[in-house]
Amino acid sequence: MSIALSGWEDTIVALATPPGIGALGIIRLSGTKSIHIINGLFPSKDLLKQSSHTLHVGYLKNDGKILDEVVVSVFKSPRSYTGEDIVEVSCHGSPFIQQQIIDACTQNGARVAKPGEFTQRAFLAGKLDLAQAEAVADLIASNTEASHKTAINNIRGGFSSSLKELREQLIKFSALIELELDFSQEDVEFADRTQLKSLVEGASHHTKQLLQSFQLGNVIKNGVSIAIIGKPNAGKSTLLNALLNEDRAIVSEIPGTTRDTIEEVINIDGILFRLIDTAGIRTHSTDIIESVGIAKSLEKMKQADFILYLFDVNETSPHELEKTIGEMQLQGINFLLTGNKVDLMNEAEARGNFSGIAGIIFISAKTTLHIEVLKERMVDMVLHDKVQGENVIVTNARHYHSLQEVYTSLNDVAAGLVNNIPGDLLAIDIRRCLHYLGTITGEVSNEDLLDYVFSKFCIGK
């Protein structure tokens, strides 16, 4: 897809590396005047005569003043990220030098780029579709192996390719049904309804899989929150320290030591877990500050993706634990049962005491016994039967909502085929399906949507 670059005749400039002091900084220009602008500041060589994808070392000068010794990279249209002429200037990482170069560029005809404007131009030039463009932002923000891998797959067109074939087939059927409308009085059918039914069934199944992958995609992109819940002195703060492998929370034998929630982030097998250490929950407390902490714990428990319920195997009876399990199930809470302090009791004895309750992980937070087993179970809680490997994973909320509309439209088409509704009504449902598929990849877009998508990018990308 290529969209005319109407209104994009100007040349933009921005710092492409993070602001601040560093060894190097990169300043990027894109547009018809980009090579001319830098050429006027680069007396060492005539850049207009140089080939694309070449590097050139020399001094940048403005009004006879040396700005810096730089490396200039030249990328000529259409073989560039944006499809336009691009110049990248690698300079020293002084914010003063970087600003001097940007000011020199703006004085000679460039303007400062808006957030995401380089990638927006790449989209408008047909270098990548909207889903791939959004994956660029995801790649920049990726902070785990899983989020990096997912973003790379989407930039390479994995998500877009999964939608392209469906869209093309639906367009074909839509055209045939539209053709039937032109011959409505002859009562002819150009579109094979049986084939269309098979296509819609397959498309519905595939769309449903994509929708189901969003839960995992959201975890990959944003992480998962786990509230460590339990009675006072169950060892919650000790467990937090054991998981983090550092003394983050204050540990004491005195019940009620934790008065406020403590949040930390840990990366386990490429998944970010936001661990929330909470105040111990007990029914009655005469300490006002502790009572506030308990209230916050209950609030965090409701907000968390799942609960790590920690109990002392020496102080908790099976009957008491079963009662707690029933209460959590009644509230629809996802939980992981963890029996702590097995170092104070024979582990086999502890397992025997709670043999009637399935799914308990027995640990000693103090001695870090079975902490790695607990981490593995935490990952399993997130990934157990969800999409993994090279399969397409939906990570974008906008894509998810569009896919919901696609799924609804496909179901309407399927129902229409079963009920033998007229072709004009089938065509409406198919067009609606095509519309929402198009909003994902950008075949159907508007200026407000594009402004929203690219405003979330960093300046310089």
Residue pairs with C-beta under 8 A, 6 or more apart in sequence:
1 126
1 129
1 441
1 442
1 443
2 125
2 126
3 123
3 124
3 125
3 126
4 124
5 83
5 84
5 121
5 124
5 125
8 31
8 121
8 124
9 31
9 32
10 31
10 33
10 110
10 111
11 29
11 30
11 31
11 32
11 33
11 34
11 37
11 109
11 110
11 111
12 29
12 30
12 31
12 110
12 111
12 112
12 113
12 114
12 117
12 118
13 27
13 28
13 29
13 34
13 37
13 102
13 105
13 106
13 110
13 111
13 112
13 113
14 27
14 28
14 102
14 112
14 113
14 117
14 118
14 459
14 460
15 25
15 26
15 27
15 28
15 98
15 102
15 459
15 460
16 26
16 27
16 28
16 88
16 460
16 461
17 24
17 25
17 26
17 93
17 460
19 95
20 93
20 95
21 93
21 94
21 95
22 93
23 92
23 93
24 90
24 91
24 92
24 93
25 90
25 91
25 92
25 93
25 94
25 97
25 98
26 88
26 89
26 90
26 91
27 88
27 89
27 91
27 98
27 101
27 102
27 105
28 86
28 87
28 88
28 89
28 118
28 460
29 37
29 38
29 86
29 87
29 88
29 89
29 105
29 110
30 80
30 81
30 82
30 84
30 85
30 86
30 113
30 118
30 121
31 84
31 85
31 110
32 84
32 85
33 109
33 110
34 84
34 85
34 86
34 87
34 110
35 47
35 48
35 74
35 76
35 85
35 87
36 48
36 109
37 87
37 105
37 108
37 109
37 110
38 47
38 60
38 72
38 87
38 89
38 105
39 46
39 47
39 48
40 108
41 60
41 61
41 62
41 67
41 101
41 104
41 105
41 108
42 56
42 58
42 59
42 60
42 61
42 72
43 58
43 59
43 61
44 56
44 57
44 58
44 59
45 56
45 58
47 56
47 72
47 74
47 87
50 56
50 74
51 74
51 76
52 74
52 75
52 76
52 79
52 80
53 73
53 74
53 75
53 79
54 73
54 74
55 71
55 72
55 73
55 74
56 71
56 72
56 74
57 69
57 70
57 71
57 72
58 69
58 70
58 72
59 66
59 67
59 68
59 69
59 70
60 66
60 67
60 68
60 69
60 70
60 89
60 91
60 101
60 104
61 67
62 100
62 104
62 107
67 91
67 97
67 100
67 101
67 104
68 91
68 92
68 97
68 100
68 101
69 92
70 89
70 90
70 91
70 101
71 89
71 90
72 87
72 88
72 89
72 90
73 87
73 88
73 89
73 90
74 86
74 87
75 81
75 85
75 86
75 87
75 88
76 85
77 83
77 84
77 85
78 125
80 86
81 118
81 122
81 127
82 118
82 121
82 122
82 125
82 127
83 121
83 122
83 125
83 126
83 127
84 121
84 125
89 101
91 97
91 98
91 101
102 112
106 112
112 459
113 459
113 460
114 454
114 455
114 459
115 454
115 455
115 456
115 457
115 458
115 459
116 137
116 453
116 454
116 455
116 456
116 457
116 458
116 459
116 461
117 454
118 460
118 461
119 128
119 133
119 136
119 137
119 454
119 457
119 461
120 133
120 450
120 454
122 128
122 133
123 129
123 130
123 133
123 442
123 450
128 136
128 155
129 157
129 160
129 441
129 442
129 443
130 440
130 441
130 442
130 445
130 450
130 453
131 154
131 159
131 160
131 163
131 396
131 399
131 440
131 441
131 442
132 154
132 155
132 157
132 160
133 442
133 453
133 454
134 154
134 396
134 398
134 399
134 453
135 151
135 154
135 155
135 159
136 151
136 155
136 457
136 461
137 456
137 457
137 461
138 147
138 150
138 151
138 154
138 221
138 395
138 396
139 148
139 151
139 152
139 155
140 457
140 458
140 461
141 147
141 221
142 148
142 150
142 151
143 272
144 220
144 267
144 270
144 271
144 272
145 270
146 220
146 270
146 271
147 220
147 221
147 270
147 395
149 270
150 217
150 220
150 221
150 393
150 395
151 395
153 159
153 390
153 392
153 393
154 160
154 392
154 395
158 390
158 392
159 392
159 394
159 399
160 441
162 206
162 210
162 392
163 437
163 440
163 441
164 441
166 203
166 206
166 437
167 434
167 437
167 438
167 441
167 443
169 199
170 199
170 203
170 430
170 433
170 434
170 437
171 434
173 191
173 196
173 199
173 430
174 427
174 430
174 431
174 434
176 190
176 191
177 190
177 191
177 423
177 426
177 427
177 430
178 427
179 190
180 188
180 189
180 190
180 191
180 423
181 423
181 424
181 427
184 423
189 423
191 423
193 417
196 413
196 417
197 414
197 417
200 410
200 413
200 414
200 417
201 414
203 410
204 407
204 410
204 411
204 414
207 403
207 406
207 407
207 410
208 407
209 387
210 392
210 394
210 403
211 394
211 400
211 403
211 404
211 407
212 386
212 387
213 386
213 387
213 391
213 392
213 393
213 394
214 394
214 395
214 400
214 403
215 386
216 382
216 383
216 386
216 387
216 388
216 393
217 393
217 394
217 395
217 396
218 395
218 397
219 271
219 305
219 382
220 270
220 271
220 393
220 395
221 395
222 272
223 265
223 271
223 272
223 273
223 274
224 271
224 272
224 273
224 274
224 305
224 306
224 382
225 273
225 274
225 276
225 303
225 304
225 305
226 273
226 274
226 275
226 276
226 304
226 305
226 306
226 307
226 308
226 378
227 276
227 278
227 297
227 300
227 301
227 303
227 304
227 307
227 308
228 236
228 239
228 240
228 275
228 276
228 277
228 278
228 308
228 310
229 236
229 278
229 281
229 297
229 301
229 307
229 308
229 309
229 310
230 236
230 280
230 281
230 309
230 310
230 311
231 280
231 281
231 282
231 311
231 312
231 315
231 316
232 255
232 256
232 279
232 280
232 281
232 282
233 253
233 254
233 255
233 280
233 312
234 280
234 310
234 311
234 312
234 340
235 310
235 312
235 340
235 341
235 365
235 366
236 249
236 258
236 277
236 278
236 280
236 310
237 249
237 250
237 251
237 257
237 258
237 262
237 277
238 249
238 251
238 340
238 365
238 366
239 308
239 310
239 338
239 340
239 363
239 365
240 248
240 249
240 262
240 264
240 275
240 277
241 247
241 248
241 249
241 251
241 365
242 365
242 366
242 368
242 371
243 266
243 275
243 371
243 374
243 375
244 264
244 266
244 275
248 262
248 264
249 258
249 262
249 277
250 257
250 258
251 257
255 280
255 282
256 279
256 280
256 285
256 287
256 290
256 293
258 277
258 278
258 279
258 280
258 293
259 279
259 289
259 290
259 292
259 293
260 279
260 293
260 296
261 276
261 277
261 278
261 279
261 293
261 296
261 297
261 300
262 276
262 277
263 274
263 275
263 276
263 277
264 274
264 275
264 277
265 272
265 273
265 274
265 275
266 272
266 273
266 275
267 273
268 375
268 378
268 379
269 375
269 379
271 379
271 382
271 383
273 378
276 300
276 304
278 293
278 296
278 297
278 300
278 301
279 290
279 293
279 294
279 296
279 297
280 294
280 297
281 294
281 297
281 298
282 294
285 291
285 294
301 307
301 333
305 334
306 333
306 334
306 335
306 336
306 381
307 328
307 333
307 334
307 335
307 336
308 335
308 336
308 338
308 378
309 324
309 328
309 335
309 336
309 337
309 338
310 338
310 340
311 321
311 324
311 337
311 338
311 339
311 340
312 339
312 340
312 341
313 339
313 340
313 341
313 342
313 345
313 350
313 353
313 354
313 362
314 341
314 344
314 345
316 339
318 353
318 354
318 356
318 357
321 337
321 354
321 357
322 357
325 335
325 337
325 357
328 335
334 381
336 359
336 361
336 377
336 378
336 381
337 357
337 359
337 360
337 361
338 360
338 361
338 362
338 363
338 374
339 350
339 354
339 360
339 361
339 362
339 363
340 363
340 364
340 365
341 364
341 365
341 366
342 350
342 362
342 363
342 364
342 369
343 364
343 366
343 367
343 369
347 362
350 362
351 362
354 360
361 370
361 373
361 374
361 377
362 370
363 369
363 370
363 371
363 373
363 374
364 370
365 371
387 393
394 400
394 403
398 440
398 453
399 440
402 436
402 437
402 439
402 440
403 436
403 440
405 432
405 436
406 433
406 436
406 437
409 429
409 430
409 432
409 433
409 436
410 433
412 429
412 432
413 426
413 429
413 430
413 433
416 425
416 426
416 429
417 426
435 444
437 443
438 444
438 445
439 445
439 449
